[in-house]
Amino acid sequence: MNRIAVCEVYYLIEALYNVGGIVPERPLNARRRAHPESIGAQLARMGFKPSPLLSIDRLDEEQHKYFRTLLSRWGIK
């Protein structure tokens, strides 16, 4: 899976599961409770700009599997 595909998965997780702009279950945010950082801020720093057509229905099979893996790993239902 290429870098753009991975960024799209992370972007969709934040878009669908954020609470006040942060995905609280994300391990990095659990470690940085005092100063959590949104996935979107990190993606912006990388120069990632999602397609306006991006949606969970447009993920390929590999991206969808990674999406489900992250949700499971982070305990998001």
Secondary structure, 3 states (H helix, E strand, C coil): CCHHHHHHHHHHHHHHHCECCECCCCHHHHHCCCCCCCHHHHHHHCCCCCCCCCCHHHCCHHHHHHHHHHHHHCCCC
